[in-house]
């Protein structure tokens, strides 16, 4: 059957995982670097939107300035979660537990499809 031959070559429909390969990063002079101490994640049927910003607390008033939006496919979002989880685990094993600052100062995190951008 010709289709089985195609499946075997592409890996589609099989339980075989593709061989792990690494990505070679190239340095760029015009890379955007920013600091973010707050984020919001919005979801839709086709993508995840991560809003990165800087939060300011002045007395009882809390405000956040949006600095950047990153849109990810669901597959990329899942990969990001996997990598961040592993990196955070490694970081905490070296330096101790990271305190969730939003929880500590009483900021309610709002996320999901109903979150307003």
Secondary structure, 3 states (H helix, E strand, C coil): CHHHHHHHHHCCCCCCCCCCCCCCCCCCCCCCCCCCCEEEEEECCCCEEEEEEEEEEECCEEEEEEEEEEEECHHHHHHHHHHHHHHHHHHHHHHCCCCCHHHHHCCCCCCCCCCCC
